[in-house]
Amino acid sequence: VHFLMTYLTTSVSERVVADLRRDLFDHLVGLAPGFFETGRIGELGSRFSSDAGRIQDVIRFGIPELVRQGLYLAGAIVLVTITHAKLTLITMIAIPFAAAVGMAFGRRVKRFSTRVQDSLALAVARAEQVFTQIRVVQSFGQARAESHEFSLEMDRIRDTGLERGEARAVLVGVVTFTAFAAVVVVLWQGGRLVLAGDLTPGTLVAFLLYAVTIAGAITSLAGFWSNFQEAAGSAERIFELLDSQDTIVERPTPRLLENPRGAVRFQDVWFRYGPEQPWVLEGVNLELLPGTTVALVGVSGAGKSTVASLLPRFYDVTAGWITIDGTDIRDMSLEQLRGLIGIVPQEPMLFAGTIRENLLYARPGATGAEVLEAAKLAHADGFIRGFPEGFDQRVGERGVTLSAGQRQRIAIARMFLRRPRILLLDEASSALDAESEGLVQDALSRLMAKSTTLVIAHRLSTVMAADWIAVLDEGRIRAKGRHPDLLRRSFVYQRLYRRQWQAAARKVEWPSYATPAADAPEVVDWSNIPSAGAEELSSPAVDESGPETLPFSSQA
């Protein structure tokens, strides 16, 4: 019987917790990136491990104890009732009192347990942050300070744990005292009945054994109740995540694009990250024809990366429309929408596996020949073959064993495998040295040849060859055109160009017989360039009450 009970409870607990973790992961992995940007990843890990483990312990050990002690209690109550009804009433007095104490102190145990779990999750999140940024921590000499802060956090967790232990001790102690106090009263009253001749000594002994069984069962149930309250606190934390609503909602019957061409249009797009936040984009209009390259330039904070985040619906526009081939992206399925788009960020994140596994993440069914061809197109096969394990070389957490240029070329190789119809390049080469940038730019040129491409860049050298350039400033498109045209009529573009190239241009003195290299900075005579001036920088008044008052709908 014990074997069967242990096997069944272990089997049930493993299955329940595995399903719970699976459901939690499935729910979280489908949430918009904004959810993770405002939370702590380490805290989520704590809920997967610590909270789910506490629930598993209650199912594995608590439920069998509940069943066992419940049967003991029910059987003993039946026996004492049959043995002597008057003494049974005295014994039963302990039960409601024990229940009241359990309810009162059980809530305290639950509250303190939740606080302990929350504090532990924050401590784990802080530790994970320190470990992933260990070079920063050590380079700034903050290792001792971080240890001190972690120690303080552990002290707070310890103190809260002691409070939880005190509440649990009071709960179990008071219930135990009450239960066995009832046994003492039964013994006293039963002794009087024996002396009066109304009860035989043997019956009293039997009754006392039953009463002790009841007291023991009540004490064990009090311990179970305490454990159950701790698990209930953990369950609340998990179901809080499961109940979190996704801000990106798909249509019940999304539209499916047949043979998508990759024509993208931003129409009167307004966006802000929250009702109380300032506007990041204000009436943006931008069009990308199939197969063309449009560059979006501007200073930091102008809203360029926000534009890139709206297209794959990492966020939804506050008002306006974004369409692909004339279809509002909110009417499309997220699977098809994001399947059409390939993103090459400034800092590509690789998984702590092999190079081959990172490449196949873009298209798991790709053949070895396709992987090799993608690496060649991205100029990555050379350094990959230089590793002892080649494509099976492990790259470490986030690809730390690779240089920035190597990580970027692997990210581009993934895009060659993915073959996206629409390509987003978000500062894809801004952090590279000259040699790496040249290789990356060549690889990107090959990749862009077959895609509709939106290039986000600070450095104008990366966008001069674009079909069109859009200048974004303070959330608005200030000008559109080609590089030479913008130099003559866009004050914002002139300002960007002047800041980046004027100092370098003064240092370049080409001999009279020499021809500047193709990638040399253009020397501009600023005195001959008319300023676009104030009329371009002037902006129409914006109603700060939001897009509800604007002459367009937020729904497609």
ABEGO torsion letter per residue (X at the ends): XAAAAAAAAAAAAAAAAAAAAAAAAAAAAABBAAAAAABBAAAAAAAAAAAAAAAAAAAAAAAAAAAAAAAAAAAAAAAAAAABAAAAAAAAAAAAAAAAAAAAAAAAAAAAAAAAAAAAAAAAAAAAAAAAAAAAAAAAGAAAAAAAAAAAAAAAAAAAAAAAAAAAAAAAAAAAAAAAAAAAAAAAAAAAAAAAGABBAAAAAAAAAAAAAAAAAAAAAAAAAAAAAAAAAAAAAAAAAAABBBABBBBABBBBBBGBAGBBBBBGBBBBABAABBBABBGBBBBBBBGBBBBBBEBBGAGAAAAAAAAAGABBBABEBBBBGGBBAAABBAAAAAAABBBBBABBBBBBBBAAAAAAAABAABBAAAAAAAAAAAGAAAAAAABAAEAABBAEBGGAABBAAAAAAAAAAAAAAAGBABBBBBGAAAABBAAAAAAAAAAAAAAAAABBBBBBBABAAAAAABABBBBBBGGBBABBEBAAAAAAABAAAAAAAAAAAAAAAAABBBBAABBBBAABBBBBBAAABBBAEAAAABBBBBBAAEAAABABBABX
